[in-house]
Amino acid sequence: MSTFDLTIQEFAKIEGKARLTVKVKDSVVEDVRFAITEYKRFYTQALRGKDIMALPQLCCRICGTCSNAHILCAVQAVENALGMITSEQTLLLRKLINYGLMIRDHALHCYVFALPDILGIDNILELDESIPDQRQLLEDTFQVKAVGNMLSAHIGGKSVHAPYPVIGGFSKLPDQNRFPDMIASLESIRPAVMRLIQRLAESPFSLHRVSNYVAKIDDEYSFLDGDILTSEGRTYSLMEYVNAIRHVEIPYSHASGYIFDDGVCMTGALARINLAKDKLHPRTKQDVKDALRMFPSTNIFHNNLAQAIEILHSIDRSIDILRHLVIVPERPQTVMRKAGTGVGIIEAPRGILMYRLVLSEKGSIDHIQIVVPTGQNQVHIEQSIRRYLEQNIHQGKDRLHREIESIVRAYDPCMSCASHFLTIKWVGV
């Protein structure tokens, strides 16, 4: 019989800080507490009273890793509140920015955070450049990330905290003369991404959980458009999703947790591939058809493989757009401030990102709610850790420690995004 406490004060190779405490008595897992320990930064309170035109650049400071997703979601929420209809050119440029984010952000996670677990090393700095295979892996890492950064920077002005996307359009349009070089750069990293997909498809790690997978899906797997689909076969409009997501207090965590339709769900790349692998770019589907046979999957670790497949899809979609897009002069639409409520929902790298705004007649923010993917996955992560412990309770504590870290990393959590909420308890008012 096993009786022990296990504490992980800080997880390695994730964005931000988290902690885990476990209590086991007589081989029974009595308590598992997964806590996000980034300090609260009070964004939702600090944004009240701010003008809507400042919102995208303020919100993107929530996180440097996925800042451009926050920009695009905030812009979408404001435009929906004001009833604005954006041009086709604007929509395509926004897709390119988000594809660049997916390439760069997924590459960071897959190469730098997840692959060391599979290779049995602590970090990629342990790779030996004198060994051809390991040198190739290092080169792939930096080349794929660089091209993702390049795409977002050329279209949005910077790879993070992009200044060009604004409410109603773009403050500056990209130089079309650079498109052929961008296409060549995207083509150049396809072989590297194929190698990454192969490595992740061969990963021996597994932890199976039957879950309700939730994602925003459209016919071209754009990450920005569509309805909310679930693996339970239901479809939600954006407002129906807002009403279905419910906040739950996690007293030992600095981040808010959420449940969906009174149950635990998982959002992210695994959910997207499980629900919509048939909507991937045709070239992507052809080139990774063997890996796609693994989906739908209940293996949490296949979230890593799903992210790698999405890198290839983002490359192929971007190439198509750049080949056919003809940039025409276009100013951002004039913003007519008025009272209203708006919702923005997009697929960020880690899953569904939701903004809900209430605007005053002067165009300032009366109320804002921000629900991030890691907040939605937080309960799911904790339950996965418990499930793993119940199945492997007699393993040594060192092994349990290592494998629990790899489980958390499989979700690619973003703690900074999750820890900006504020709950106020008014007393005597």
N, C-alpha and C positions, 0 to 999 in steps of 0.2 A: 504494500500500500504506500502511496506517495503523499506526503504532506510538505508543502513548501510555499513560499512567496516568491514571486518573480517581479522585478521592477526594471523597466527600461526607461531611464531618465530622458534620453534623447535619441531619436531615430536618425540614422545616417542616410544620406542620399535621397532626401525628399525636400520639397520646398517648404521651409518654415520649421517649426518645432512642435513636437508631440511627445506624449509620455504614456506609458502603459503600466498598470499595476494589476497583478493577478494573485489570487489566493486559492490554493488547492489544499483540501483536507481529505485524507483517506481516499485518495484517487478521485475525488469529486471536485469539479471546478465550481467553487463557491462564488467567486466574484471576478469579473473582468471589467476594467475601466480604461477605455481608450480616450485620452484627453488631448485636445488641441490646446497648446500652451502659449501660443503667440498672444501678446498683450492686445486687448481690445483697443481699437483706434477710433471708434465712435463716428464712423463715416455717415451712417444714416441720420444721425442727429445733426452733425456738422453741415450737411447739405441743405437742411431746411432754411428757406429764405434766399437761397442762392438763385441767380438767374439761370434759365434753361440753357442759354448759349454757353455758359461756363461748365455745364454738367459733364460733357464727355471728357474734357481734359482733367477735371477734378476726379472723376470716377476711375480714370485709367491709372491713377496713383494708388489705387487699392493694391495693385500687384504689378511688378515689373515683368513677371513671367508671362502673364496672359493679359497685359494691359490693353492690347488692341481689341480683344473680345469685349472688355468692359466699354470701350469707346463705341463699338458697333451696337451693343445692346442698349446703351443709354440713348444713342441717336435714334434707334428704332422706337424706343418707348416714347420719346418726345414727339417724333413724327406721327405716331399713332394717336397720341393725345390731341394733337393739333389737326388731325385729318389730312396730313400732307401725303402726296403721292410722288415718289421719287422717279427720276428718269431711269431708263434701261441702262444707260452708260454708268450712272452712279451705282446701280445695283451690281453690275459686273465688276466695277473697281472695288467695291466692298468685298465681294467674294474673293478677289485676288488677295486683298490684305489678309483675309481670314485663312485662305489657303497657305499663304506664307507663314502665318502663325502656326498652323497645324504642322507644317514641315519642320520648322525650327523647334517648336516646343516638344512635339513627339520625338524628334531626334535626340533632344537633350535627355528625355526620360529613358528612351530605349537604349541608347548607347552608354550614357554616363551613369544612370541610376540602376537600370534593370540588368544589363548584360554582365556586369561584374559578378552578380549572384550566379548566373549560369556558368560563367567561366571559372568560378571558384576563387576569385580574387577580391581584394577589398575595393579597388578602384582602378580606373583605366590607366592611371600613372604607373601601375605595375606591369603594363604590357611592355614587351621587349622589342624595340624598333629593329634589332638585328635579326629578328625572326620574321620572314616575309608575311606570314598570315597575320601576325599581330601588328605589324607595321601597316598593313592594308586596313585593318580595323581602325586604327588611329586616324589614318588619312580619311577613311569614310566618315568617321565621326565629325571631323571638322569641316569637311567639304559639304556634307548634307546640311549641317546647321548654317553654314555660310550662305548657301543658296536660299534657304528659307528666309534668312535675314535680308538678303538682297531683294527678294520679291516684295516683302513688306515695305522695305525702305524706298524702293523705286516708286511704288504706288502710293504709299502713305506718308512719305517724307522721312520716316525713321522706322527702324524695325520694332522699337517699343515706344510707347507714348506717341504714336503717330500724330502729327499736327494737321495733316491735310484733310482727313474725313471730318466733316462738320454736319450739323443739322441742315438738311436740304441739299446736300451735295458734297463738293470738294472745294476747298479754298485754293488749291493748285492742282492742275491736272498733270499726269505723267507725260514724259517725252516719248512719243511713239517710236522715235528713231532708235530707242534702246530695246525695243521689244525683241528683235531678232537675237541679240546677245542674251537676253533673259531666257528665251526659248532654248538656246544652245546650252546655257548653264543648267536649266532644268533637265534637259535630256542627258547631260553629262553625269548626273547623280543617280539615274535610274538603276544602273548596274549595282551601285553601292546599296541602294534600298532593297534590291532583290536579294543581295547577300544577307542583309539584316533580317529580312523576312524568313529566309531559310534557317538562319541561326535560331530565331525565336520559335519557329515551327518545330524545331528539334529539342526544345527545352524539356527537361524531365519533370519540371515542377507541376504539381496539380493540387488543387483544392476545389472540389466540386460543391456547388450550392445551387439548388433550384431557386430562382429569383424572379421577381417581376422586373423585367428590363424596360426602361422608359427612355425614349429619345424623340427629338423633333426630326421628322423625315419628310423630304420632298422627292420628286422623281429624279433629280440629278444629284442627290446626296450633297447638297450645297452647304450644309451646316447652318444656313441662315433662314430658310423658308420651310413651309410645310405645317402639318399638324403634329400633335403629340401622340405617338403610338406606344402601345405597351405589348409585352409578350403574352399578356392575358387576353389579347384580342380586342382591346378597346381603343377608340380614337377620341382625342380631346381637342377642342379648339383652344386657343391661347387663354381665353377667359375661363374656360372650364378647368384648365390646368391650374390656374391661379387659385381657384376655389377648392381644388382637390389637394393641394400641397398644404401641409399643416405643421406649424412650428411645435417642437417639443423641447422642454428644458432638459439640459444635461448639466447638472449642478457642478460637476467636477471638471468641466471643459469650458474654455473661454469662447467657444464657437457654438452657435445655435445649431440644433439638429432638426431634421425634417422627416416626416413620413408622408407617404402618398396614398390617398384613398384609405387612410387608417392602416396601412401596411408598410413594410420596409421594401424599398426598391433600390435598384442600382442604375446609375446613369454613367455615360462615358462611352469610350470606343467599343467596348465589348457589347454594350447595349445596342449601339448603332449598327455594328456589323451583324449581330444576331437578328435584328429587325429588318435590315435593308441591304444585305449583301448583294442582292440582285440589282440594286440601283447604283452600284459602283460604276466607274467609267469602264466602257467595254474593253479597252486595252488593259486596264488593271485586272479585270476579271479573267481575261485570257492568260495573262502572265503569272497570276498567282492562283490558278484554279485548284492546284493541289492543296494549298494552305486553306483556301475557302471551304474545302470539304469538311474542315474541322468545326464549322459553324452551321447552325447555332450551337453554342457551347455553354456549359455550366461551369467550366474551369475558370476560376478567378484570374489565373495567370495568363489566360488567353487575352486579357485586356492589353498586355504588352504586344502580342502578335497583331491584334486588331489595330493598335496605333500604327504599327509599321505598315500595314496594308493601307491605312488612311494616308500615310505619307505618299505612297505611290499614287493613290487616287488624286490627292491634291496636286501632285506634279502634273498628272495627265489632264485634269480639268483646267489647270492654269495654262498649259500649253495650248489647249483648244481656244480658250478665251483670247490669249495674246495673238494667236494666228488670225483671228477674225475681227477683233475689236479695232474700230477706226475712231480715234479720239476726235471729237468735235468740240469747239469752244462752248463752254457752258458755265454759267455762274451759279452759285448756290441759290436755291429758292429763297425768296423773302419770307422771313418768319413773322407770322401774325400772332402775337401773343393773345391768349385767351384762357379761360378756366377750362379744365378738362382732366380726364383720367386716361392714362395710357399704359400699355403693357408692351414690353420688349422681351422676346424670348429667342435666344440663339443657342446653337451648340458650340460651347467653348471646348478647348482640347479635352477637359476632364468631364464634360457632360453639359447638361442643361443649365444655362445661366438665365435668370429672370429678373427684370426690373419692373416695378409697378410704381407709377408716379401719380400724384394728385397736384395739379397746377392751379395757381391763383389767376385771377383775371389779368394781372400784370406780368404773368409769365414767370413767376418765381415758384419754387418748390414748396408746397405746403406739407407734403408727406412723401416719403420714398421707402420702398421695401426692396431689398436686394437679396435674392436667394441664389447661392452659388453651388456648383456641383459637389464640392467636398462636404458642405453642410448636409446635402441630401444623402451622400454616401457614408456619413460618419457612423450612423447606427449600423449600417451594413458591414462596415469594416470591423466594428467591435464584435458583431455576431460571427463574422468569419474567423476572427481570432479565437473566440470561444469554441467554435466547431473544430478548429484545428487542434486545440488543446485537449478537447474531449477524445479525439481520435489518437492522440500521440502523447498521452499524459506520462508515460513511463520513459520517454526519451530524456536524456540528460538536459540540465538547464541551459548549458551552452548551446546545444543544438536547438532547443526550443527558442532561445533568444534569437539566433540567426534566422530561423525560418519564419518567426513572427515578423521580423523586420522585412523579409522579402514579401510576405503577404501584404503588409501595409504599402510597400513600394509598388506592388502590382496595381493598386488603385491610382497611382500617380497623384496623391493628394496635394492640394495647394493650401497650406495652412494660413498664409497671409490673407487670401481671399475670404477665408471662412471666419476670421476673427475680428471683423470690423463692426459687429452689431452692438446695439445698445438697448438694454431693457431698463426702464425707469419705473421705480415704485414710488409713487407720490404719497406722502404721508401728511395728513393734516391740511390738505388743500381742498 
